[in-house]
Amino acid sequence: QVQLVESGGGLVQPGGSLRLSCAASGSIVSINAMGWYRQAPGKERELVAVIQSAGSTNYADSVKGRFTISRDNAKNTVYLQMNGLKPEDTAVYYCNANARRAGTYRAYDYWGQGTQVTVSS
């Protein structure tokens, strides 16, 4: 199995910054894309940012210029640096990894447990 453990959420004032981390562990052979999604109360889960193994990135329009996704392939870890936070960024943030584990022949999507980010004065 593959486990994803997130950290770094919390309460921050508007305009502030947070850095989320997500470490993947288990019998991992390779990881393709890693990404961050978020879900606000009463809304569907949405993509925030994704990064491929070679480093190419994609962002939701609402976070472009404020959030930066990065990864450390040696540590199977993905990060999300969030600057200029707004109240509308309040949500539970979930880490996702498309990974192949030992003994399988294709990659599957795995999810973290989620970490709460609250932006409020």
Secondary structure, DSSP 8 states (H G I E B T S, - for coil): -EEEEEE--EEE-TT--EEEEEEEEESEEEEEEEEEEEE-TTS--EEEEEE-TTS-EEE-GGGTTTEEEEEEGGGTEEEEEE-S--GGG-EEEEEEEEEEETT-SS-EEEE---EEEEE--
